[in-house]
Structure formats: structure tokens, C-alpha cells
């Protein structure tokens, strides 16, 4: 469904990293990829929050724009997907 949107991004990332998408990984390469992704994700802090807490935080940090902009962004994505015939 999102292939037309995500494939160009994927091609850029694969090109920058030198990965050939048509080449199969053996078990060693797959294991290294899995371990490296876990190492990189280890540095990302994640704190689950409810929608009310996120909206409250955005309002405090970004003002009214912190509450309105996400909805505008979601609507923009909806319009793009509808124009592409994916929604």
C-alpha cells in the first residue's frame, strides 16, 4: 500500500549503505544485522505515553501549534494517499 511512498526512500538508504536488495543474506550476515540493529536501538529512549499526555506535552512545549500541526500533517498524508489511489 505504501510502496510508492517508501520504495524511493528505501532505494536511497540502500544506495548510501551499499546494500544490494537482490542479494540474499546468509545466516551470519543476518545475525550481524540483527545484533547491530539492537545495538543502535539501545541508544533510543522510549517512554510509552497516552494520547492525552502527548497532546499536553506538545501544548506545553510547542504551544497551540504543537497540537494543531500533527493533525494537519495527518490530513496531508491522507490527501496524498487518496490522490495516489491508496486510500
WOZIUR-V246913 format. One record per helix or strand of 3 or more residues. SS is the DSSP state (A for helix, B for strand). FROM is the first residue (numbers start at 1). TO is the last residue. If there is no record, write none. Layout:
# WOZIUR-V246913
ss={SS	SS}
from={FROM	FROM}
to={TO	TO}
This chain:
# WOZIUR-V246913
ss={A	A	A	A}
from={3	27	51	65}
to={17	42	62	83}
